[in-house]
Amino acid sequence: MKLYSTNHISPEVSFREAIFRGLPADHGLYMPTEIPTLPQSFWDNVENLSFNEIAVAVSEALLGEDIPETDLETLIHSALDFEAPAVKLAADLYCLELFHGPSMAFKDFGARFMAATMSYFLGQSGETLNILVATSGDTGGAVAQGFYRVPGISVTILYPKGKVSAIQERQLTTLGENVKALEVEGTFDDCQALVKQAFLDEELRNQYHLASANSINIARLIPQAFYYISAYAQLKKTGKELVFSVPSGNFGNLTAGILALRMGMPVKRFVAATNVNNVVPEFLRTGLYTPISPSISTISNAMDVGNPSNFPRLKALLGHQIHDYLTGYFYTDEETRRAVLDLYRKYNYLACPHTAVAYLGLQDYRRETGADLTGVFLSTAHYGKFLPEMEAILGFTPEIPDRLSMAGEKQATVTDTAYDTFRAYLKKNLI
């Protein structure tokens, strides 16, 4: 697979170079020069395929020139040993649960696939690697779990101080060893800006082997396309048009859905559901893209992104068709709380605030269009990761899985938002 930069200045690169570079030198994002369409025979039989069989087919179509099929099969089976079930709540209403991986967030799909892929290439070259990643909540835990103790790889995770849940913080600060955490006195956008600046720092790049595990890295997006196609496979029997409602912050998750669409997945529309950091819904309404700075803190903290990095990819994938496939809505914290209660009271279903935002988006799309369709809203994290907020909304303490009871002492370095401070830290701690 060859990839180009969305800014069209940097030269095309191979998949291997793209995942290790993270960002092109021209500040764009890597995208495939060609997106293959899966054959009709695949779609005719997709309901009979397992999740991993779907993953292998998609991966081979995109990466067959870069990784042999037998190696892809081994890589996928080792990385993705959990499912993404579409749970029926009512007639034509489904929740796609993406929290069955080790960190109990959808980021596990991308982080574990990326860790396995990078480890595969590093095993061939014998090189070492430094992962830099910014998180607004769930990315950090997934990356920490995915790369923990992977030989030859050091991980540095930046997160905004006081703006992630207690469980999310424990997931990324208690592992230690090759996983280091930086507690930044700022917003997620500040964290993301520091990471981007480091990747564009030629001196650092020349001295250290740097790579990103944020959704700016193309290796994060590819495995996220797997679960959209798996959902289609599970719901094909309904015989109705499919609409996905996606809780959105940095827009990598939704971009992966559009990638699946471009590979031939039948889908009517995607709903971009956000909190009050509503840059993309406002763009869809007005045609104006106006970043929010600083981003606004909400109870759906993983979506507190004021300048979504993946927006250029959305434009590259959809072009002038963006309004044909994408509808946007945004919701306040109070609306989100009411939706959490609504899901529990109507369907006896416990959902985190991010999932509740997606539910609201789907319901509003149904009301506006009156369409007869199969609606799927994505659950991007287990509700137990947001326990204090869930307790306040529900009025009781819901049961949480044992794996969310993270033990261990917090290990994090508090830092400001100055790049010079961050750069000095990296020069002392990178391998």
C-alpha positions as CSV (number, residue, x, y, z in Angstrom):
1,M,0.0,0.0,0.0
2,K,1.3,3.5,-0.9
3,L,0.2,6.5,1.1
4,Y,0.0,10.2,0.3
5,S,-0.2,13.2,2.6
6,T,-3.5,15.1,2.8
7,N,-1.4,18.3,2.2
8,H,-0.1,16.9,-1.0
9,I,3.5,18.1,-0.5
10,S,5.4,15.2,1.1
11,P,6.2,12.3,-1.1
12,E,4.3,9.0,-1.1
13,V,5.5,6.4,1.3
14,S,5.1,2.7,2.1
15,F,2.8,1.5,4.9
16,R,5.9,0.6,7.0
17,E,7.3,4.1,6.7
18,A,3.9,5.7,7.3
19,I,3.2,3.9,10.6
20,F,6.7,4.7,12.0
21,R,6.7,8.3,10.8
22,G,3.2,9.0,12.1
23,L,2.9,12.4,10.4
24,P,4.2,13.5,7.0
25,A,6.8,16.4,7.1
26,D,4.2,18.8,5.5
27,H,1.9,18.5,8.5
28,G,-0.7,16.5,6.7
29,L,-2.0,13.0,7.4
30,Y,-1.3,9.8,5.6
31,M,-4.0,8.3,3.4
32,P,-4.0,5.3,1.0
33,T,-3.4,6.4,-2.6
34,E,-6.0,3.8,-3.6
35,I,-8.8,2.2,-1.5
36,P,-9.6,-1.3,-2.8
37,T,-13.2,-2.4,-3.0
38,L,-13.8,-5.8,-1.5
39,P,-15.3,-8.2,-4.1
40,Q,-19.1,-8.8,-4.2
41,S,-18.5,-12.4,-3.2
42,F,-17.1,-11.1,0.1
43,W,-20.3,-9.1,0.8
44,D,-22.5,-12.0,-0.3
45,N,-21.0,-14.3,2.3
46,V,-19.9,-11.8,5.0
47,E,-22.6,-13.0,7.5
48,N,-20.9,-16.4,7.6
49,L,-17.4,-15.0,8.5
50,S,-16.0,-14.6,12.0
51,F,-14.7,-11.3,13.2
52,N,-11.1,-12.3,12.5
53,E,-11.9,-13.7,9.1
54,I,-13.3,-10.3,8.2
55,A,-10.2,-8.6,9.7
56,V,-7.9,-10.8,7.6
57,A,-9.9,-10.1,4.4
58,V,-9.8,-6.3,5.0
59,S,-6.1,-6.3,6.0
60,E,-5.1,-8.3,3.0
61,A,-6.9,-6.0,0.6
62,L,-5.1,-3.0,2.1
63,L,-1.8,-4.5,3.2
64,G,-1.2,-7.6,1.1
65,E,1.8,-6.0,-0.6
66,D,3.4,-5.1,2.8
67,I,2.7,-8.2,5.0
68,P,2.2,-11.8,3.7
69,E,-1.2,-13.2,4.3
70,T,0.0,-15.9,6.7
71,D,1.8,-13.3,8.8
72,L,-1.3,-11.1,8.7
73,E,-3.4,-14.0,10.0
74,T,-1.0,-14.7,12.8
75,L,-0.8,-11.0,13.7
76,I,-4.5,-10.5,13.8
77,H,-5.2,-13.6,15.8
78,S,-2.7,-12.6,18.4
79,A,-3.9,-9.0,18.6
80,L,-7.6,-9.3,18.4
81,D,-8.9,-12.0,20.7
82,F,-12.1,-10.3,21.6
83,E,-15.4,-9.6,19.8
84,A,-17.6,-6.6,18.9
85,P,-21.2,-7.7,19.4
86,A,-24.2,-5.8,18.1
87,V,-26.6,-6.0,21.1
88,K,-30.3,-5.7,20.3
89,L,-32.2,-3.3,22.6
90,A,-35.4,-3.0,20.6
91,A,-36.7,-3.5,17.1
92,D,-34.2,-2.0,14.7
93,L,-32.1,-0.5,17.6
94,Y,-28.7,-2.0,18.3
95,C,-25.7,-1.0,20.4
96,L,-22.3,-2.0,19.0
97,E,-20.2,-2.8,22.0
98,L,-16.6,-2.0,21.5
99,F,-15.4,-2.4,25.1
100,H,-14.6,-6.1,25.3
101,G,-10.8,-5.7,25.0
102,P,-8.3,-5.4,27.8
103,S,-8.7,-1.7,28.5
104,M,-12.5,-1.9,27.9
105,A,-12.5,0.8,25.2
106,F,-12.7,0.8,21.4
107,K,-9.2,2.0,21.2
108,D,-8.0,-1.6,22.0
109,F,-8.7,-2.6,18.4
110,G,-6.3,0.0,17.0
111,A,-3.7,-0.1,19.8
112,R,-3.3,-3.9,19.8
113,F,-3.2,-4.1,16.0
114,M,-0.7,-1.3,15.8
115,A,1.5,-2.8,18.5
116,A,1.5,-6.2,16.8
117,T,2.3,-4.6,13.4
118,M,5.1,-2.4,14.7
119,S,6.6,-5.4,16.6
120,Y,6.5,-7.4,13.4
121,F,8.4,-4.8,11.5
122,L,10.9,-4.1,14.3
123,G,11.5,-7.8,14.6
124,Q,12.8,-7.7,11.0
125,S,15.0,-4.7,11.5
126,G,16.2,-5.0,15.1
127,E,15.5,-1.3,15.7
128,T,14.1,0.4,18.8
129,L,11.1,2.7,18.9
130,N,9.6,5.6,21.0
131,I,5.8,5.9,20.9
132,L,4.4,9.4,21.7
133,V,0.7,9.6,22.2
134,A,-1.8,12.2,23.5
135,T,-5.0,11.0,25.1
136,S,-8.3,12.6,26.1
137,G,-9.2,9.5,28.0
138,D,-9.3,6.0,26.5
139,T,-6.4,6.1,24.0
140,G,-3.9,6.2,26.9
141,G,-5.2,3.1,28.6
142,A,-5.4,1.1,25.3
143,V,-2.0,2.1,24.2
144,A,-0.5,1.4,27.6
145,Q,-2.0,-2.1,27.6
146,G,-1.3,-2.7,23.9
147,F,2.4,-1.8,24.1
148,Y,3.2,-2.9,27.7
149,R,6.4,-4.9,27.8
150,V,6.6,-5.1,24.0
151,P,10.4,-5.5,23.4
152,G,12.3,-2.5,21.9
153,I,9.4,0.0,22.3
154,S,9.1,2.8,24.9
155,V,5.8,4.6,25.3
156,T,5.2,8.2,26.5
157,I,1.6,9.1,27.1
158,L,0.4,12.7,27.6
159,Y,-2.9,13.4,29.3
160,P,-4.7,16.6,30.5
161,K,-4.5,17.0,34.3
162,G,-7.8,16.6,36.0
163,K,-9.7,15.9,32.7
164,V,-9.7,12.1,32.5
165,S,-11.6,9.8,34.8
166,A,-9.9,8.2,37.8
167,I,-10.0,4.7,36.2
168,Q,-8.7,6.0,32.9
169,E,-5.8,7.7,34.8
170,R,-5.0,4.5,36.7
171,Q,-5.0,2.5,33.4
172,L,-2.2,4.7,31.9
173,T,-0.2,5.6,35.0
174,T,0.2,2.3,37.0
175,L,1.9,0.0,34.6
176,G,5.4,1.5,34.6
177,E,8.3,-0.2,32.9
178,N,8.3,0.8,29.3
179,V,5.1,3.0,29.7
180,K,5.6,6.5,31.0
181,A,2.9,9.1,31.7
182,L,3.0,12.9,31.5
183,E,0.3,14.8,33.3
184,V,-0.1,18.0,31.3
185,E,-1.5,21.2,33.0
186,G,-3.7,22.0,30.0
187,T,-6.3,20.5,27.6
188,F,-6.2,17.5,25.3
189,D,-5.5,19.9,22.4
190,D,-2.4,21.1,24.3
191,C,-1.2,17.5,24.6
192,Q,-1.9,16.8,21.0
193,A,-0.1,20.0,19.9
194,L,3.0,18.9,21.9
195,V,3.1,15.5,20.3
196,K,2.6,17.0,16.8
197,Q,5.5,19.5,17.4
198,A,7.8,16.7,18.5
199,F,7.1,14.8,15.3
200,L,8.0,17.9,13.3
201,D,11.2,18.5,15.3
202,E,14.0,17.4,12.8
203,E,16.7,17.2,15.5
204,L,14.6,14.9,17.7
205,R,13.6,12.8,14.7
206,N,17.2,12.4,13.6
207,Q,18.3,11.4,17.1
208,Y,15.4,9.1,18.1
209,H,13.0,6.8,16.3
210,L,9.6,8.3,17.0
211,A,6.1,7.1,16.1
212,S,2.6,8.0,17.1
213,A,-0.2,5.8,18.4
214,N,-2.9,8.4,18.1
215,S,-5.6,8.1,15.5
216,I,-3.4,10.3,13.3
217,N,-1.5,7.1,12.7
218,I,-3.0,5.2,9.8
219,A,-2.4,1.8,11.6
220,R,-5.0,2.9,14.1
221,L,-7.7,3.4,11.5
222,I,-7.4,0.2,9.6
223,P,-8.5,-2.2,12.4
224,Q,-11.3,0.1,13.4
225,A,-12.9,-0.6,10.0
226,F,-13.1,-4.3,11.0
227,Y,-15.9,-3.8,13.5
228,Y,-18.1,-1.7,11.2
229,I,-18.0,-4.5,8.6
230,S,-18.5,-7.1,11.4
231,A,-21.6,-5.1,12.5
232,Y,-22.9,-5.1,9.0
233,A,-22.4,-8.9,8.9
234,Q,-24.3,-9.4,12.1
235,L,-27.2,-7.2,11.0
236,K,-27.4,-8.0,7.3
237,K,-30.3,-10.3,8.1
238,T,-32.5,-7.3,9.0
239,G,-32.7,-6.4,5.3
240,K,-32.9,-2.7,6.1
241,E,-30.6,0.2,5.4
242,L,-28.0,0.7,8.1
243,V,-27.2,3.9,9.9
244,F,-24.3,4.2,12.4
245,S,-24.2,6.8,15.1
246,V,-20.6,7.5,16.3
247,P,-19.6,9.4,19.4
248,S,-16.9,11.6,18.0
249,G,-14.0,13.6,19.4
250,N,-10.9,13.4,17.2
251,F,-13.0,11.7,14.5
252,G,-10.7,8.7,13.9
253,N,-13.6,6.3,14.8
254,L,-15.9,7.8,12.3
255,T,-13.2,8.0,9.6
256,A,-12.7,4.3,10.0
257,G,-16.4,3.8,9.2
258,I,-16.0,5.9,6.1
259,L,-13.0,3.8,5.1
260,A,-15.3,0.7,5.4
261,L,-17.9,2.5,3.2
262,R,-15.2,3.2,0.6
263,M,-14.3,-0.5,0.6
264,G,-17.9,-1.4,-0.4
265,M,-19.8,-1.7,2.9
266,P,-23.5,-1.0,2.3
267,V,-24.5,1.8,4.6
268,K,-27.0,4.6,4.3
269,R,-25.5,7.3,6.6
270,F,-23.2,8.0,9.5
271,V,-24.2,10.3,12.4
272,A,-21.4,12.4,13.9
273,A,-22.6,12.8,17.5
274,T,-20.5,15.2,19.7
275,N,-20.7,17.0,22.9
276,V,-20.5,20.8,23.0
277,N,-17.1,20.6,21.3
278,N,-19.2,20.7,18.1
279,V,-16.8,21.8,15.4
280,V,-17.8,19.2,12.9
281,P,-21.6,19.3,13.4
282,E,-21.3,23.1,13.0
283,F,-19.3,22.6,9.8
284,L,-22.0,20.3,8.4
285,R,-24.7,22.9,9.3
286,T,-22.9,26.0,8.1
287,G,-20.0,25.0,5.9
288,L,-17.6,26.8,8.2
289,Y,-14.8,24.9,10.1
290,T,-14.1,26.8,13.3
291,P,-11.9,25.1,15.9
292,I,-12.8,25.6,19.6
293,S,-9.8,26.7,21.7
294,P,-9.4,25.7,24.4
295,S,-11.7,22.7,24.2
296,I,-14.6,22.6,26.6
297,S,-14.6,20.1,29.5
298,T,-17.6,17.8,29.6
299,I,-18.7,14.5,31.2
300,S,-17.9,12.7,27.9
301,N,-14.3,13.7,28.3
302,A,-12.8,11.5,25.6
303,M,-14.7,13.7,23.1
304,D,-13.4,17.0,24.5
305,V,-11.5,17.9,21.3
306,G,-11.7,21.4,19.9
307,N,-9.8,20.8,16.7
308,P,-10.3,17.2,15.4
309,S,-7.1,15.9,13.8
310,N,-8.9,13.5,11.5
311,F,-11.1,16.0,9.8
312,P,-8.7,16.2,6.7
313,R,-9.1,12.5,6.3
314,L,-12.9,12.8,6.3
315,K,-12.7,15.4,3.6
316,A,-10.2,13.3,1.6
317,L,-12.5,10.2,1.8
318,L,-15.8,12.0,1.1
319,G,-15.0,15.1,-0.8
320,H,-18.1,16.8,-2.1
321,Q,-20.2,13.9,-0.9
322,I,-19.6,14.7,2.8
323,H,-23.3,15.8,3.2
324,D,-24.5,12.7,1.4
325,Y,-23.2,10.4,4.1
326,L,-22.7,12.5,7.2
327,T,-25.1,14.2,9.6
328,G,-24.0,15.9,12.8
329,Y,-25.6,16.6,16.1
330,F,-24.2,17.8,19.5
331,Y,-25.4,17.6,23.1
332,T,-25.0,19.2,26.4
333,D,-24.0,17.4,29.6
334,E,-27.6,17.6,30.9
335,E,-28.9,16.0,27.7
336,T,-26.3,13.3,28.0
337,R,-27.2,12.6,31.6
338,R,-30.9,12.2,30.6
339,A,-29.9,9.8,27.8
340,V,-28.0,7.6,30.3
341,L,-31.1,7.4,32.4
342,D,-33.3,6.9,29.4
343,L,-31.3,3.9,28.2
344,Y,-31.4,2.4,31.7
345,R,-35.1,2.9,32.3
346,K,-36.3,1.9,28.8
347,Y,-33.9,-0.9,28.0
348,N,-32.2,-1.8,31.3
349,Y,-29.0,-0.9,29.5
350,L,-26.1,0.8,31.3
351,A,-24.1,3.1,28.9
352,C,-21.3,5.5,29.5
353,P,-21.8,9.2,28.6
354,H,-20.1,8.8,25.2
355,T,-22.4,6.0,24.3
356,A,-25.3,8.0,25.4
357,V,-24.3,10.9,23.1
358,A,-24.3,8.4,20.2
359,Y,-27.7,7.1,21.2
360,L,-29.1,10.7,21.2
361,G,-27.7,11.2,17.7
362,L,-29.4,8.1,16.3
363,Q,-32.7,9.0,17.9
364,D,-32.6,12.5,16.5
365,Y,-31.7,11.2,13.0
366,R,-34.7,8.9,13.2
367,R,-37.0,11.7,14.3
368,E,-35.8,14.1,11.6
369,T,-36.0,11.6,8.7
370,G,-38.7,9.1,9.7
371,A,-36.7,6.5,7.8
372,D,-37.3,2.8,8.2
373,L,-33.8,1.6,9.0
374,T,-31.6,-0.4,11.3
375,G,-29.9,1.9,13.7
376,V,-26.6,1.2,15.4
377,F,-25.1,3.4,18.0
378,L,-21.5,2.7,19.0
379,S,-20.5,2.1,22.7
380,T,-16.9,3.2,22.8
381,A,-16.1,2.4,26.5
382,H,-17.5,0.4,29.4
383,Y,-19.6,2.5,31.8
384,G,-17.4,1.4,34.7
385,K,-14.6,3.7,33.5
386,F,-16.8,6.7,34.5
387,L,-18.1,5.4,37.8
388,P,-18.5,8.7,39.8
389,E,-20.6,10.2,37.0
390,M,-22.6,7.0,36.5
391,E,-23.3,6.9,40.3
392,A,-24.4,10.6,40.2
393,I,-26.8,10.0,37.3
394,L,-28.3,6.7,38.3
395,G,-28.4,7.1,42.0
396,F,-26.7,3.8,42.7
397,T,-23.4,2.2,42.2
398,P,-23.4,-0.2,39.2
399,E,-21.3,-3.3,39.2
400,I,-17.9,-3.0,37.5
401,P,-15.6,-5.7,36.1
402,D,-12.6,-6.8,38.1
403,R,-10.2,-5.7,35.3
404,L,-11.2,-2.0,35.9
405,S,-10.0,-2.3,39.5
406,M,-6.4,-1.3,38.6
407,A,-3.9,-1.7,41.4
408,G,-0.5,-0.2,41.5
409,E,1.0,3.2,42.4
410,K,0.5,6.2,40.1
411,Q,3.6,7.0,38.2
412,A,3.3,10.3,36.3
413,T,5.4,13.5,35.7
414,V,3.5,16.8,35.9
415,T,4.4,19.2,33.2
416,D,3.3,22.5,31.7
417,T,2.3,23.1,28.1
418,A,5.6,24.6,26.9
419,Y,7.3,22.6,24.1
420,D,10.8,23.3,25.5
421,T,9.8,21.5,28.8
422,F,8.4,18.6,26.9
423,R,11.4,18.4,24.6
424,A,13.8,18.4,27.6
425,Y,11.8,15.5,29.2
426,L,12.0,13.5,26.0
427,K,15.8,13.9,25.6
428,K,16.2,12.5,29.1
429,N,13.8,9.6,28.8
430,L,13.6,8.4,25.2
431,I,15.5,5.2,24.2
